[in-house]
C-alpha cells in the first residue's frame, strides 16, 4: 500500500515551513540517543523562542526528518532567558545542565 499524506497534513507542513523561514536557528540541543532535540531560534523581530522536535523515519515511504512536538509559542527578550525557561519546560532537559 503506498504512503499518502492527507491534504490537512500537507497544509500544516507548508504553514510550519513558512513560519520557520522567519526563524534563524541559534542553538540545537540533542537528547541522549538523538531521537529528540530542542531548537532555539531568533525571530526577525529579535525575540527568541524554542521548539521541541522528534526524529521520524518511514522506510516504506523513504522519508526521514524532524517534526515539531507542538506546544505553545514562547517569546523571550534574550537568549539567556529562553535557555533558562527551556530547562523548566522540556522534561528530558530537567536533569541536564545547559550553558
N, C-alpha and C positions, 0 to 999 in steps of 0.2 A: 504494500500500500504506500503510495507516495506521500511525502510530508507536505502539508499545506498550512498556510497561515490564514486565519480569518482576517477580514478587512479591518476589524477593530484593532487587532494586534499590529497590523501594518501601520495604521494611523497613529497608534500610540508610539510605535517605534520612530516614525518620522518626526512627530512632535518632540519626542525625547532628544533626537539627534539635533534638531534645530535649536533647542534650548542649550544643549551642551556646546554648540558652536560659539555661544556668547560667554562661555566659561573657560578660563585658562587654568589648566591643572597646575598646582603649585607643589604638591607632595602626594605621594601614594604610599599607603602603609598596608602591607600584606599580613594576613593571618598566617599562623603556622600551618603548613600544609598547602598554602597557596590557593585555596578554594574561595576565599573571601578577601576583600580589600576595601579600604576606605580611600576615596579620592578627595583631597582638599583642593578647592579651586577658588579663584578670584573672578568675580563678575566684572563686566565692563564698567559698572557703577563704582567699583573699588571695594565693595563689600566682599566678604569671604563666606564660604559655605562648604559643606561636605555631603557626600552621598556614600552609602554602603552598597557594595556590589558583590555579586556572586559569579563564579565562573561556571559556564554551562558548555556542554558538548553533546551534540546529537550526531552519532556516527552514521545513522541512516540517511540523514539529510546533508551530511558533510558540512555542518556548521559548528562553529565554536566561537566563544567570545565572553564578554562581560555584560551583565544586566543589573540594573538598579533594584534594590530591595524595596524601593519606595520610601514612604515616610513623609514627615513634614519638612517643608522648606525651612532653612535656617539662614539667618543673616547676622554676620558679625563684623564689627568695625576693623578688626585686625586679626592677623594670623594666630597670634598667641591665644586670643580668646577662643577662636574656632577650635584650636587643638585642645584647650582645657575642657571645653564643652563636649568635644568629641569623646574623650575618655569616659565621661559620665553617661553618655548616651549609646555607646556601642558595647554590647555585652562582652565580646571577646577581647576588648581592649581594657576592660575594667581592672584587670590584674597586671597589665603591662604598662610600663612607663614609656612615654614617647617624648622626644625633645621638643 
